[in-house]
């Protein structure tokens, strides 16, 4: 059987016909071939719709049933009948559900699409800028084709990787996608499967990689028919907060592992995706060896072939082992979300320390530590959870830490889904944006952040009435961990997740790129500075040090490869600060040189109020309040490499709000 080598680790008896995937319906000469794992059933029939033509599948004796289906062509609809019952079920490996998760599955020809990305080689994690997006709200139309039209602007901005929130089929008219039930079928809500392929193909033409958020810790509560075929898909031996855990390590787990490994390879092979973002990995339970996450990592890389692949994990306890190589006891992922940085930034920018922000202070030392070491909690006691948090992460590659100020969860985990610019002052946000985008981690933006979108991002999910009521109640109970939201008046005003308005209010208006041009320019220039300045682009372990300068101010010194190539990033989230004593070597100028201003968050082009010279005539330094400054070697002072006639280091300098290149 011509099954992907990426999933060959699970040895199962196979039908003699050549197939690409372990289960599902695949086109063959003269019709199609069907295979399904249904150990609960003694008889499995494939029913072609709408004429109800039946093909009885042959049992293989191992829980699998298979057989040729004549006359079933691309575009044809079908379902399965188990043990002669009246209910018809969609294919567990359906490639498309045109009428939603409760309707028939549709046969697709995955080779029909004419890809133009044959020369595309993907992107490694180093040097990337991630952009998280939800296709349903990214444009007013909420479709793949509409989203594709906006991608040139993101490429111009400096984004390099698009991270798509889940797109597997889910019930209802709208939702976040984390309650998907047909894991191989792109949802009908955004267009047909070829529309998704057009999106990915178009992104590649623009130099944009595309990774997909996948949910391998649970399935949604409505439209999940996997247990009708096999109880072994799920287990009660492990608990998670969203439903039954996936059975990756118990009796009968072999075909389950194969199913999910096939899914990981499927998105890479049939949709040319450049990797995956793995949701809530702390709820993916596996006591065996190798861990399923390690196998997923290997599977994706094998499926990608000679293309680079990116694997990002969400892991609430921030286990550094997620991103260590498999031969060092890790899972082999490329990067992991850094919640510590986000939480500290939120406290600094909003002053709120409720719920899971309790153990953060938003102090300069926290930011210095986050820039130097990634995670703040690496095994210390964490009062909010009453246990230790994290594990040592020293020495991990800097790109392994995904840093962000906003994401879908954190915006929605509030009473009104407000974005950060509505919760803090403009100057502070500009300064923190500079820290995020110039820092050594892998920065991530959430859709609309780049132009301070006026739209909120709420939790929305369209379910049938009984389930919608439970979801609304559960959401309110989750948000009640914030005492301010638990207050009765605020709780009564929470948006209803199932209300259509909760969904439509979140749709972006990309015309705000022009009306909020200053915010767009800020992000564009910072990303260019990050990309074109070799010192910021290096992302080296040990490539920076930092020091606290005041109650709300700190300095980071990014070390260049040669003497005199360093950069200073000065951040002051408080009032104007004058430093009359500079007793810290991180502030020392290059040998026989001086510092000059490269970039300022207070440029008028960004909506700032301008920046006076940092160094005063009496030698004191003045740091403006609510601002970030970038300093580099003064151009009129020779560096060691200049004096020796060696190569010069490019310096990006501000000119009327846009960054231009000069030579140090």
Secondary structure, DSSP 8 states (H G I E B T S, - for coil): ----GGGTTS-----SS--SSSSEEEEETTEEEEEEE-TT-S-EEEEEETTTEEEEEEE-SSSEEEEEEET--TT-EEEEEETT-S-EE--TT-S--TT-TTS-EE---TT-S----TT-----STT--EEEE-HHHHSSS-SHHHHHHHHHHHHHHT--EEEE---EE-SSS-B-STT-SEEEEE-GGG--HHHHHHHHHHHHHTT-EEEEEE--S---SSS--HHHH-GGGEEEEEEETTEEEE-SSSTTHHHHHHHHHHHHHHHHHHS---EEEETTGGG----SSS-HHHHHHHHHHHHHTTS--EEEE--TT--GGGGS-GGGTS---SEEE-HHHHHHHHHHHH----GGGTT----HHHHHHHHHHS-S-SS-EETTTTEE-----TT--GGGEEEES--HHHHHSSSS---GGGTS-HHHHHHHHHHHHHSSSEEEEETTGGGT-SS-----B---HHHHHHHHHHHHHHHTTSHHHHSHHHHHT---TT-HHHHHTT---TTHHHHTHHHHHHHHHHHHHHHH-HHHHT--TT-EEEEEEETTEEEEEE--SSTT--EEEEEE-SS-EEES----GGG--STT--EEEEEETT-GGGT------SB-TTS-EEE-TTEEEEEEE-TTS--HHHHTT----EEEEEETTEEEEEE-
